[in-house]
Amino acid sequence: MTVGFVATHYPHADHHDDFVERVHRVAGVLRATPGCLAAECWVTADGNAVVSIVRWESAAAQAASMQALGSADVDVAFDDREIRPREIVQLVSA
């Protein structure tokens, strides 16, 4: 069973471009981990949100990726660059 998540981020307008780059860097780290099938960065049509979509071959692969992310040199902290909390939806294949 594959697993994944969709994470919606709401950066302040003055941090939008930097935030997109930040999500691309995180996606690159995730894609480099074994079992990660895809990691993408999207922007909503209205430009108000940045969306991360990631899929793994298993829950174990997801856990290993998240552990690798914790030791990578990327910024995943939630802070005042975002105007509201992230929305993260965990997914499992049907």
Secondary structure as GFF3:
##gff-version 3
##sequence-region A 1 94
A	DSSP	beta_strand	3	11	.	.	.	ID=ss1
A	DSSP	three_ten_helix	13	15	.	.	.	ID=ss2
A	DSSP	alpha_helix	16	31	.	.	.	ID=ss3
A	DSSP	beta_strand	36	43	.	.	.	ID=ss4
A	DSSP	beta_strand	50	56	.	.	.	ID=ss5
A	DSSP	alpha_helix	59	71	.	.	.	ID=ss6
A	DSSP	beta_strand	82	92	.	.	.	ID=ss7
###
